[in-house]
Amino acid sequence: MGKYFGTDGFRGEAGITLTADHAYKVGRFLGWYYNMLRERNGNSEPARIVIGKDTRRSSYMFEYSLVAGLTASGAYAYLLHVTTHPFCCLHRPCG
């Protein structure tokens, strides 16, 4: 699938191949992209992005870096913090 993307998300070792800088850049891009889509449709309000995470320690680093990128690009970020997701416990236990 590529260097960083797997079948259901980013892949790599936290802090080694996937860093806070990666998450920040992804946040910057997503904020820009969704704001651009809204503007094309005549909506000048900032994009609203909802973020959830699992219980791994690295999730905190990625969550706040992603939020920094989103807000730097003008989007609003809403944090669910630790939450369930469709793949929880199907592949491996979180944590």
N, C-alpha and C positions, 0 to 999 in steps of 0.2 A: 504494500500500500504506500510505502514511502518512508522517509526518515523519521518523521514525527507522528504521522497519523496511522492509527490502527483501524480495525473494523468498527470499533465503537468509541473512538476518541483518540486523544493524544497518547503516545507511548514513549516511555523513556524513564530514566532514573531521576527522581526529584533532586534538584540541586546540582546534578551532573550534566545530563543531556537535556533536561527540561528545567529551566530556571525561572526565577521571578521576572526576569527581563522578557522571556518568551511570553508569559502570561500578560504582561503589560502591553506588549506589541499586539497580541491577539485582541485585547480589550480596546486598544486604539483603533484597530481595523474594524472591529464589530461596531463600535460606536459610530465611526465615520460611515460605514456601510448602511446601517439602519437609519441613521439621520438622513443620508442621501436618498434612500428609498422613500422616506416620509416626505421629503421636500419635493421629489418628483411627482408625488401624488397630491401636492398642494397643502401639505400639513407642515407647518413650521414649528410645531412643538417638538421638544427633544424626544428621542427614542427612549423607551422604557424597557430595561432588561432585568429579568429575574434570575438570580443565581442561587443554586443549592450546592451543597458539598457533602462528601462522606466523612468518615471519622478519622481518616489518615492525617497524621500531623502535617504533612505537606499540603493538605487542602487549605489550611489557613494561609500559607504563603501564596498559593495560587489565587485564592479568593480575593485577597486584598490587592494583589498586583493587577488582577483582572479589573477590579473596581477602579483602581487608579487610572488604567488605560481608558476605560469607558467614560469616566467623568472628565478626563483630560480632553476627550473628543466631543464633549457636550452632551453625552447621554446620561440618563438617570439610571442608577443601579439600585435594585431592591434585593436585600439579602434574606434568604430563607435560613441560612446557616446549615446545620446538619439536618438532612432530610432524606427520606427514602427516594429511590429511583427505580426505574423498571428492571435494571439488571442486578439490583441488590441481592446478594446471596445466591444468585444463579451461577455465577462464574467462580466466585471466591468470597469469603467473608470480608467485609470492609474492616479495615483497621489493622 
